């Protein structure tokens, strides 16, 4: 059964580890992530962007697929289904469709409007037992057409949003969606520390987890990050494994063109990537 992400992230922050949010894009993605979480006894968050939700047929289709896999694969670790970078309207659609967690990305609004919209969504989400994530300061790069410059969050604005009763908070600290450029300056731990000081026990979220060096990940966790988002790295590993399979001509051998065989190397690559991240984040064995 799907659960909200609130308890798993409270435990993560108190235990100084992080739970991974791994974005899903299709059945193979979802199955690989869930099986790895079960094997490693790790709580996990399945992230769904609005674009990915549309691609997979809609939010009801996503909820049906995930709930079916939880039952048929006998997944017995905590799993949250979370809207990633949701719009105001998208959040309501996911609440209605049966998600267990939502993120409202109001970072592109003036702070007063971000506060007003977040306040309304906190009430709506909590009324249905969902957890809710909010954002202050933009995450750099592009995701589903939303482009951010990577501005660091204002810690005082973070406190204003935290005081609304959100369950976890994404604060821009120089992190970027997608691949990090060679001239990337790194995470602003000064900003993260300042946000942590003002938001207390509230779990913090690090978006753009792909490509951040392990030492920075561990330092961020020590400074209050309890949720780390990974998407691009799974996409890259899936693409590389699929390309290798085709370039080696395996799709032309026997029934190698069967999608179950064609997509299998990519699915296994996702498992390996998720395992590596769960070990780095320290969530292995934390489901029990």
N, C-alpha and C positions, 0 to 999 in steps of 0.2 A: 504494500500500500504506500502511496506517495505520502510524504510528510513535509511540513514546512521546514525551512532551513534554519529556523531560529535556534533550536536546541543544539543542533550539531555545530553551529558556529560559536555559540556560547561556550561549549565544551572545548572547541578548538582554541579559542582565545585564552581560556583559563589554562589549557594544557600546552600552550606555546607551539602549536602546529597549525596547519592550514588545510582546509577542505578544498579540493579542486572542483571548479566548475568547468566541465568539458562540453563544448557546444556540439549539438547533434545536427546532422544534415540529412540523414536517411536511416533506413533500418540497420545497415551494417555498422554505422557509427554508434547507434544506440546500443545494439547488442554487444559490440566489442567493449564499450565502456562499462556496461552493467556487469558483464561476465568478469572483467578485471577487478571491479570493485568487490564483487562477491569473493573472488579468489584471494584477494589481499585483505579482506575484512575491513574495508574502508568505506566510510560514508561518502556520498558523491552527490553532486548537483549537475543535472542535465540542463544546459543552457540552450535556449531557442531564441534566435533573433527574429524580428518580424519578417525579414526576407526569407529566412529558412523555414519559418512556419508556413508561409505562403507556398514555398517550393514543395513542401511535404504534403500539401493539400488542404491546409487550414489547421487551426488550433485544436478543433475537435478530433481531427485525424491523428494529430500528434499525441494527444491525451490517450486515445484509444490504443495506439501502437505501444506507447510506453506502459500503460496498465496491463496490456496483454503480455508483454515481455516479462514484466515483474512476476506475473502469475505463472506463465509457462516455463520460465527459466528458474523459478523458485528463488528469486532474489530476496535475501533475508538480511540485507544491510540497509541503513537509512538512505533513501533516495528522494531528492526534491526535484521537481520539474519547474524550471525558473524562466520567466521571460527576460531576455537580455536586451538592455537599452530600449525599453518599451516607451512608446508614445502614450499620452494620456488616454487616448481612445483604445490603443492596443492593450493597455493594462486591464480595462474593463472587459474586453473581449476574452482575455485569458482567465480572468476571475470567473466569468460565466462558463468557459469551456472546461474548467476543472484542473487548471494548473494549481500547484501547491505553493508557489512563490512568484513574485513579480518584481521587476525593477522598473522604476519610473526614472527616465533620464531627463530631468528638467534643467540640466546644466547650461543649456543654450538660452534659457529664459532669464530675465532679470531676477535677482534673488527673491524679491517680493512675490513674483508670480510663481517661482519655483516653490516657495513656502506654501502658497495658497493651494496649488495643485497637489503637492505632496500631502498636505493636511487632509484633503478630501480622499485621496487614495489610501492613506493609512487607515482611515475609518472604514473604507470599503473592504480593504484586504483583511484587516483584523476581524471584521464582522463575519467573514467567511472562514476564518482560521488560517489565512495565508500569511506568509512572511513577506516583508517588503524592503527592497533596497532602494536607496536614493543616491543621487550623484551631485557633487559640487566640483567645479573646475572640470575642464574638458579633457578627455583622453585623446591623445594625438593620433593622427592617421585617419583612415576611413573604414567604416563598417556599415554596410547596407546603405551607402549613399550619404551617411552622416559623417561629416568631416570635422575633426577637431584639431586645434593647433597645439594641444598639449600644455595648456596653461596650468600652472600650479594653483591649487585651491586656496581660498582665503580661509584660514582656520576658524575665524569668527563666523563666517557663513556656514561652515561645516557644523559648528555648534548649534546654530539656528535651526538647521535641518535635523540634526540629531535630537534636539529637544522636542521635535514633533512626534516622536515615538516610533521612528523607523527602526527596523531590526538590525540592519547593517548598512554601512555607508561607503560608497566609492568616492574617493577624493583624488583628484588629479595631482600626481607628484612627478610629472615628467614622463609618465609611461605612454606607450604608443601601441595602437592596434597594428597587427601585421608584423612584417620584418622590421627590425631596428636598423636605421642607417649607420654607416661607419662613424659618422661624426656625432652620434648620440652622446649626450653629456652624462647620462646615467640618471638614476632616481634621486629626487630631492629628499633625503632623509631628514633634513632640517624641517621641511614642510610636514612630512609624515609625523615627526615627533611632536610638532606643535599641534597638529590635529588630534593626536592621541592624548595630549595633555588636557585638551578642552572637551573631548568626547568620552573620556573615562573608559568604562568597560564595554562600550559599543564595539562590536567586531567591525574591522575595516576591510575593504576589498581592494585588491590589486588587479586591475584590468591589464590586458596586453602582456600576459605572462610568458608568451613565446619569445625566447631569445634573451631574457634577462639572466645574467650570470648567477650561478648558484649561490655565491656569497651574498649578492644583493637580495636574493629571495629570502635567505635565512635571516638577514638583518631586518628585512621588512617584517617578517613574522615576529621577530623579537620586539618590534615596535608596534605591534597590535594588529597586523594583517592576519585575518583568519579565513579568508576566501581568496583564491587566486584563479583567474580565468585563463583558460587555454583553448584556442581554436586553430589558429594558423599552423601550429606545429603538427597537429593531427592531420590537417589538410596536406601539408608538405610530405609527411611520412606516407600517407595514403597514395599520393600522386607518384612518389618515387618508387614505391613497391609495385604499383600498377604499371608504370612505365617499364620497369625492369622485366616484368612478366611478358609484356607485349614485345619488347625489343629482343627478347630471347626466343621469340616465336612460339611461346607456349600456347598462345591462343589459337594456333594453327595445328596443334598436335592433338589428335583424337577429338574429343569434345571440349577442348580448352576454351572455346568461345562461349561455353555455357556461363551465364553471368555468375552462377554460384562459384565457379572455378575462377573466372576472370577477376572477381572482386575479393576473393579469399586472401591473396597476399596483402592487399591494402588493409583489410580488416585486421589481419594479424599485426601489421605495422602499427595500427592505431592502439592495439592492446599493449604493445611494447612501449609506445610513447606514454600512454596513460600510466603504466606501471612505473616508468622512470619518474614521472612527475609526482605520483603519490608517495614514492619513496623519498623524493626531495622535500616534499611538503610536510612529511612526517605523519601522514594520516593512516598509514598501514597499521592494521590491528586495532584501530580506534572505534570500530563499529560494535565491538563486544564489551 
